Amino acid sequence: MTQQGRRQERFSRPRSPHPPRRRNGPSRPPVEDPARQAALDTLREVRARDAYANLLLPQLLRERRITGRDAALATELTYGACRSIGLLDQILDACLDRPLAKVEPTLLDVLRLGTYQLLRTRIPAHAAVASTVDLVRGEQGSRQSGFVNAVLRKVSELDEDAWLDRLAPDPDKDPIGNVALRSAHPRWVARAFADTLGTTGDELKTALDADNERPAVHLVARPGEITAEELAAMTGGEVAPYSPYGVRLEAGAGDPAGLDPVRERLASVQDEGSQLCAIALTRPGVEGGDERWLDLCAGPGGKSALLAAVLGISGGRLDAVEKAPHRARLVERSTEGLPVTVHVGDGRQPAALGMGTGTFDRILVDAPCTGLGSLRRRPEARWRRQPSDVGELTKLQRELLLTALDLVRPGGVVGYVVCSPHLSETIGVVADVVRRTGVTPLDARESFPEMPDLGAGPYVQLWPHRHGTDAMFCALLRR
Ligand SMILES: C[S@@+](CC[C@H](N)C(=O)[O-])C[C@H]1O[C@@H](n2cnc3c(N)ncnc32)[C@H](O)[C@@H]1O
């Protein structure tokens, strides 16, 4: 079991039937508020144990049998509060008589939950305050609940716009700081988006706001088994606009894992941007043989499965390398029945895996990255990632790409993909490798036919606000 799994298992043990001991104040039965309790428990695990809200909350809802409106409320409160932690904290800081860092962390979780309800939901202010205070009173007693009550009453004196007007930096002097606070992003992330978009104007705000929307679920139809049109008809979805294998499900269509074509392995869940980047590798022509492909960073196997299904039609074979053993097992599972050999190992040491120079016709390097391109899927990720992560990742990305260029045969193609628009991880890595190796960048836009707004090339940067996909980057290099 993974560390994350162990954490979540420990966390989700059935709770004691006895009410918790109060530290202060009179005894009082705990208030039954399963939605807010689930949201609070998730916020705590996200803060204290680096849990992923999008994995833990669904598990809690299942285990506690929370459904319907309660589940919807818990989801909105949890994901919304996780996304806006930095904004909520600045507002709380302005309402406290002590530094935020001095607030007991378990109370800070409660204050974040209450502040989110006050500013970003239609829950009436008195209900938002009272229900949050009740959560604390049930757990920690009346002294702490009095503190929470007092702070939330101060928060409720202004609405979100008025708080932003008070706290956001002057947009003329500090446009990045202003838009970062208004869209609830760390400044360095807003800066990275601005650098790539080349603007601090309206499009930057639109791009950052898109991270606060819930993304549509996309399915990929397995090539050779089912068409996108057939999959759309079977699932009630619609054919996706750009991927030849993509289907977009209606919002609120339920758990896609329960759909028949997914259970029968005719389709799987995969963002349309990921589909497009995998397919882009297959598009440039290569002279001579074209039957040995490699996925150098394969876990959990979404792109491997798509590439292997395409390759299987013409009788080829895919090698898939993954460093983490548990993720390699996921690759095995997602590529079951397809012509794939999974290798557990470091993609930078191919000799140890029996792979020699110039062996492969096409190689995908879907490198580990900051994930700034999929912030809409991972509510807390923007606050967890640090600018200091970038340097280490770009070193690894560069090494993996250089290895791929060694493993591909002359005339073969390497696709470099990251789920990030950060220039250091995208153009920075590729330009450095091109300079060192003299390899030729292809115009990747030609491998994304009929997609609008792809910029000046030769690389492709997708965006949620332009394309409805994750913000994936793709470069194609010919050896
Ligand atoms: C962005 S994910 C790949 C996603 C995958 N292509 C998919 O579509 O499902 C990057 C993967 O690279 C793996 N990884 C990290 N360092 C690696 C290395 N040195 N060699 C091979 N894989 C590595 C990570 O464990 C992670 O599973």
The ligand as an ORCA input file, in Angstrom:
! r2SCAN-3c Opt
* xyz 0 1
  C       3.631     12.970    -15.973
  S       3.735     11.365    -15.364
  C       3.423     10.407    -16.805
  C       1.960     10.255    -17.127
  C       1.716      9.134    -18.118
  N       2.466      9.326    -19.337
  C       0.254      8.988    -18.450
  O      -0.197      9.585    -19.442
  O      -0.459      8.269    -17.738
  C       5.445     11.150    -15.138
  C       5.827      9.772    -14.646
  O       7.255      9.657    -14.691
  C       7.685      8.870    -13.609
  N       9.123      9.126    -13.421
  C       9.718     10.033    -12.615
  N      11.053      9.975    -12.760
  C      11.297      9.019    -13.670
  C      12.495      8.489    -14.231
  N      13.685      8.959    -13.879
  N      12.378      7.489    -15.129
  C      11.153      7.017    -15.497
  N       9.999      7.463    -14.987
  C      10.084      8.464    -14.093
  C       6.791      9.315    -12.478
  O       6.753      8.336    -11.469
  C       5.456      9.485    -13.197
  O       4.715      8.305    -13.133
*
